[in-house]
């Protein structure tokens, strides 16, 4: 079968599964957030994540950007990196990146094929689109023997499919009101769901923000003996070209790099850290010229995103 046919087959396989991202309100899809089934299936795959060094990132705003910054930094130090994010802008391949590059069609088809070959058909039918992507990518990154995997949650944290892992460091970005029908209608309730990624005795880096949010992180970290460090944004001269969201994301990444240096002997290179200030994600305040007009694209989809966009 040709590469294109294999890729089409892998996409068809995914698209036949329920995809909660396609529902404006997942509750309408009889959505029940649970890790019970996923954990069972993960065990049949010999839990590939246990052989990976993982940085797990959750939050309402900025988690994709923080993932990109951390991946870029580790790659700049010549580490072999994996990156798992969602959703995608153009192609599903973007969700799984090896050394900064999205998987090509052949690699993506190989990833899905390897996963299908290792799972029983009946168990397979119980998984959602995102759960398959999560498990398949973990298997793929194990196979490729990446040095570090940066793993972004899809929805929430406590019951998100990615939360089957035990990371080296957990990271939580800005908390705000989003997916309230599933995560709660207050900042504190949403923070509690995101704080579900905090693991026993595992270092946690969180953005310093609303007091009610910070208290949730402090209480959960204390209960699990998890060392907590708050990332506090600083408005330095070198940050003049950044908006407030970019300053927050940079401070989270920088604080996380500091912890990686302390705990895992990863170089804390100031020059390479400052290079992160220049990075831009597609669709995040992306400005370009077209036919003598200035066009700006932004994926703002909740209140805080719109506020930052207006800013």
C-alpha positions as CSV (number, residue, x, y, z in Angstrom):
1,X,0.0,0.0,0.0
2,X,1.3,3.5,-0.9
3,X,2.3,6.0,1.8
4,X,-0.7,8.2,0.9
5,X,-3.1,5.2,1.2
6,X,-1.5,4.3,4.6
7,X,-1.9,7.8,5.8
8,X,-5.5,8.0,4.6
9,X,-6.2,4.7,6.4
10,X,-4.7,6.0,9.7
11,X,-6.9,9.1,9.4
12,X,-10.0,7.0,8.7
13,X,-9.2,4.8,11.7
14,X,-9.0,7.9,14.0
15,X,-12.1,9.6,12.5
16,X,-14.2,6.6,13.2
17,X,-13.7,7.1,16.9
18,X,-15.6,9.7,18.9
19,X,-13.8,13.0,18.9
20,X,-14.9,15.2,21.8
21,X,-13.1,18.2,20.3
22,X,-15.7,18.2,17.5
23,X,-18.5,18.8,20.0
24,X,-19.3,22.4,21.1
25,X,-20.6,20.9,24.3
26,X,-19.0,17.4,25.0
27,X,-21.8,16.7,27.4
28,X,-24.1,16.3,24.4
29,X,-21.9,13.3,23.4
30,X,-22.6,11.5,26.6
31,X,-19.0,12.4,27.6
32,X,-17.8,10.7,30.8
33,X,-14.3,11.8,31.8
34,X,-12.5,8.8,33.3
35,X,-9.0,7.3,33.2
36,X,-10.0,3.8,34.3
37,X,-10.3,2.2,30.9
38,X,-7.2,4.1,29.5
39,X,-5.0,2.9,32.4
40,X,-6.0,-0.8,31.7
41,X,-5.2,-0.5,28.0
42,X,-1.9,1.4,28.9
43,X,-0.9,-1.6,31.0
44,X,-1.4,-4.0,28.0
45,X,1.1,-1.8,26.1
46,X,3.6,-2.1,29.0
47,X,3.2,1.6,29.9
48,X,5.6,3.1,27.4
49,X,5.6,6.5,29.3
50,X,7.5,4.9,32.2
51,X,10.6,4.8,30.0
52,X,10.3,8.5,29.0
53,X,11.5,11.7,30.7
54,X,8.3,13.8,30.6
55,X,7.4,17.4,31.2
56,X,3.6,17.5,31.6
57,X,1.9,20.9,30.9
58,X,-1.7,21.9,31.8
59,X,-3.5,25.3,32.0
60,X,-6.3,27.3,30.4
61,X,-4.1,29.8,28.5
62,X,-0.5,29.5,27.3
63,X,0.2,25.8,27.6
64,X,0.9,25.3,23.9
65,X,3.3,28.2,23.9
66,X,5.1,27.0,27.0
67,X,5.4,23.5,25.5
68,X,7.0,25.1,22.3
69,X,9.5,27.1,24.4
70,X,10.6,24.2,26.5
71,X,10.9,21.9,23.4
72,X,12.9,24.5,21.5
73,X,15.3,25.0,24.5
74,X,16.0,21.3,25.1
75,X,16.5,20.8,21.3
76,X,19.0,23.8,21.3
77,X,21.0,21.8,23.8
78,X,21.1,18.9,21.4
79,X,18.6,16.7,23.2
80,X,16.4,14.5,21.1
81,X,12.9,15.8,21.8
82,X,9.3,14.7,21.4
83,X,6.3,17.1,21.6
84,X,2.7,16.2,21.9
85,X,0.1,19.0,21.6
86,X,-3.4,19.7,20.5
87,X,-5.4,20.7,18.6
88,X,-3.8,21.2,15.2
89,X,-4.2,24.1,12.7
90,X,-3.7,22.3,9.3
91,X,-3.0,18.6,9.7
92,X,-3.2,16.1,12.5
93,X,0.5,15.4,12.0
94,X,1.3,18.6,13.8
95,X,0.2,17.1,17.1
96,X,3.2,14.8,17.2
97,X,6.7,16.3,16.6
98,X,10.1,14.7,16.7
99,X,13.0,17.1,17.1
100,X,10.7,20.0,16.3
101,X,9.3,18.6,13.1
102,X,5.8,17.4,12.6
103,X,5.6,13.7,11.6
104,X,5.4,13.3,7.8
105,X,2.6,11.1,6.4
106,X,4.7,8.0,6.4
107,X,5.8,8.5,10.0
108,X,2.3,9.2,11.2
109,X,0.9,6.1,9.4
110,X,3.7,4.0,11.0
111,X,2.8,5.4,14.5
112,X,-0.9,4.5,14.1
113,X,0.0,1.1,12.6
114,X,2.4,0.2,15.4
115,X,-0.3,1.1,17.9
116,X,-3.0,-1.0,16.2
117,X,-0.7,-4.0,16.0
118,X,-0.2,-3.9,19.8
119,X,-3.8,-3.6,20.9
120,X,-6.7,-5.9,20.9
121,X,-9.5,-4.9,18.6
122,X,-12.2,-5.0,21.2
123,X,-10.3,-2.8,23.6
124,X,-9.5,-0.5,20.6
125,X,-13.2,0.3,20.1
126,X,-13.6,1.8,23.5
127,X,-11.0,4.6,22.9
128,X,-11.6,8.1,21.7
129,X,-9.7,10.0,19.0
130,X,-7.6,11.8,21.6
131,X,-7.0,8.7,23.7
132,X,-5.6,6.8,20.7
133,X,-3.4,9.8,19.8
134,X,-2.1,9.9,23.3
135,X,-1.3,6.2,23.6
136,X,0.1,5.9,20.0
137,X,2.4,8.9,20.5
138,X,3.7,7.6,23.8
139,X,4.6,4.3,22.0
140,X,6.2,6.2,19.2
141,X,8.3,8.4,21.4
142,X,9.5,5.3,23.3
143,X,10.4,3.6,20.0
144,X,12.3,6.7,18.9
145,X,14.1,6.9,22.3
146,X,13.6,10.6,22.8
147,X,15.6,12.2,25.6
148,X,12.7,14.5,26.7
149,X,9.0,14.5,25.9
150,X,6.9,17.7,26.4
151,X,3.3,16.5,26.9
152,X,0.4,19.0,26.7
153,X,-3.0,18.1,28.2
154,X,-6.0,18.2,26.0
155,X,-8.8,19.2,28.4
156,X,-8.5,19.9,32.1
157,X,-5.8,17.8,33.8
158,X,-7.1,15.4,36.5
159,X,-9.0,13.2,34.1
160,X,-7.2,14.1,30.9
161,X,-5.9,11.2,28.9
162,X,-2.3,12.4,29.2
163,X,-2.6,12.2,33.0
164,X,-1.7,8.5,33.0
165,X,2.0,9.5,33.0
166,X,4.4,10.3,35.9
167,X,6.5,13.2,34.8
168,X,9.8,14.6,35.9
169,X,8.2,18.0,36.3
170,X,4.6,19.2,36.1
171,X,3.8,22.7,34.8
172,X,0.6,24.7,35.1
173,X,0.0,28.0,33.2
174,X,-2.7,30.7,33.4
175,X,-6.0,29.5,34.8
176,X,-9.3,31.1,33.6
177,X,-12.9,30.2,32.8
178,X,-13.1,27.7,29.9
179,X,-14.9,24.4,29.4
180,X,-16.9,25.3,32.5
181,X,-19.6,22.7,31.9
182,X,-16.9,20.1,32.5
183,X,-14.3,21.7,34.7
184,X,-16.4,24.0,37.0
185,X,-17.7,27.6,37.0
186,X,-15.1,29.2,39.2
187,X,-11.3,29.8,38.9
188,X,-10.8,27.7,42.0
189,X,-12.7,24.7,40.7
190,X,-10.9,24.8,37.3
191,X,-7.6,25.2,39.1
192,X,-8.4,22.0,41.1
193,X,-8.9,20.1,37.9
194,X,-5.7,21.4,36.4
195,X,-3.9,20.6,39.7
196,X,-4.8,17.0,39.1
197,X,-1.6,16.6,37.1
198,X,0.5,17.2,40.3
199,X,2.0,13.9,41.3
200,X,3.4,12.6,44.6
201,X,6.8,14.1,45.4
202,X,7.1,15.5,41.8
203,X,8.3,19.0,41.2
204,X,5.6,21.5,40.1
205,X,6.0,24.8,38.4
206,X,2.9,27.1,38.4
207,X,2.3,30.6,37.2
208,X,1.8,33.0,40.2
209,X,-1.7,34.4,39.6
210,X,-5.1,34.9,41.5
211,X,-4.8,34.1,45.2
212,X,-7.7,31.6,45.1
213,X,-5.8,29.8,42.3
214,X,-2.5,29.9,44.0
215,X,-4.0,28.4,47.2
216,X,-5.4,25.5,45.3
217,X,-1.9,24.7,44.0
218,X,-0.3,25.2,47.4
219,X,-2.8,22.8,49.1
220,X,-2.5,20.1,46.5
221,X,1.3,20.3,46.4
222,X,1.5,20.1,50.2
223,X,-0.9,17.1,50.3
224,X,1.4,15.3,47.9
225,X,4.7,16.5,49.2
226,X,5.3,17.9,45.8
227,X,7.9,20.8,45.7
228,X,6.1,23.8,44.3
229,X,7.7,26.8,42.7
230,X,5.7,29.8,41.4
231,X,6.8,31.5,38.2
232,X,6.5,35.3,38.7
233,X,6.5,37.4,35.5
234,X,9.2,40.1,35.4
235,X,9.0,43.1,33.2
236,X,12.6,43.5,32.1
237,X,13.9,45.8,29.5
238,X,14.4,42.8,27.1
239,X,10.7,42.1,27.4
240,X,9.5,45.4,25.9
241,X,8.5,43.7,22.6
242,X,6.3,41.1,24.4
243,X,2.7,41.3,25.4
244,X,1.6,40.2,28.9
245,X,0.8,36.7,27.8
246,X,4.2,36.2,26.2
247,X,5.9,37.5,29.4
248,X,4.0,35.0,31.5
249,X,4.8,32.1,29.2
250,X,8.5,33.1,29.1
251,X,8.6,33.3,32.9
252,X,7.1,29.8,33.2
253,X,9.5,28.3,30.7
254,X,12.5,30.0,32.4
255,X,11.5,28.8,35.9
256,X,11.0,25.3,34.5
257,X,14.5,25.4,32.9
258,X,15.9,26.4,36.2
259,X,14.3,23.4,37.9
260,X,15.6,21.1,35.1
261,X,19.0,22.5,35.8
262,X,18.8,21.8,39.5
263,X,17.2,18.4,39.3
264,X,18.5,16.9,36.1
265,X,21.8,18.7,35.4
266,X,20.5,20.4,32.3
267,X,22.5,23.4,31.3
268,X,20.9,26.7,32.2
269,X,22.3,28.7,29.2
270,X,21.3,32.4,29.5
271,X,21.9,33.1,25.8
272,X,19.7,30.2,24.7
273,X,17.0,31.2,27.2
274,X,16.9,34.7,25.8
275,X,16.5,33.2,22.3
276,X,13.1,32.0,23.4
277,X,12.0,35.6,23.5
278,X,12.0,35.6,19.7
279,X,9.8,32.5,19.1
280,X,6.3,32.9,17.8
281,X,3.6,30.2,17.4
282,X,1.4,30.1,14.2
283,X,-2.0,31.6,15.0
284,X,-0.9,33.4,18.1
285,X,-1.0,37.0,17.2
286,X,0.4,36.2,13.8
287,X,0.8,39.4,11.7
288,X,1.7,39.5,8.0
289,X,1.1,41.7,4.9
290,X,-1.1,40.6,2.1
291,X,-2.0,42.8,-0.9
292,X,-0.8,46.0,0.9
293,X,-3.0,45.2,3.9
294,X,-1.9,44.1,7.4
295,X,-3.6,40.8,8.4
296,X,-3.5,39.4,11.9
297,X,-4.5,35.9,12.9
298,X,-5.2,34.7,16.4
299,X,-6.9,31.6,17.8
300,X,-8.5,33.4,20.7
301,X,-11.5,31.3,21.9
302,X,-12.3,32.3,25.4
303,X,-12.6,35.5,27.5
304,X,-9.0,35.8,28.6
305,X,-7.7,35.1,25.1
306,X,-9.9,37.9,23.7
307,X,-8.7,40.3,26.5
308,X,-5.1,39.6,25.5
309,X,-5.9,40.0,21.9
310,X,-7.5,43.4,22.4
311,X,-4.4,44.4,24.5
